[in-house]
């Protein structure tokens, strides 16, 4: 017997919170206990980002879409000098 899939339509979740993620994780756990797999459908970027922030991306089977960060090049010390004594005003 194959594993059944439950598809959860996340489209209506326009302003997800930590409580939303908690409920999704609980549904995932309940489905797993029954031998089913949970699949999130129509998850918006905000929901995906929040799932990733909570550290549940791998558990819930989603990968947040991230843009590559542009890093500033380290140019070294721009100005040389001594630090003043902070106790002296």
Buried (B, 14 or more C-beta within 10 A) or exposed (E): EEEEEBEBEBEEBEEBEEEBBEEBBEBBEEBEEEEBBBBBEEBBEEBBBBBBEBEBBEBBEBEBEEEEEEEEEEEEEEEEEEEEEEEEE
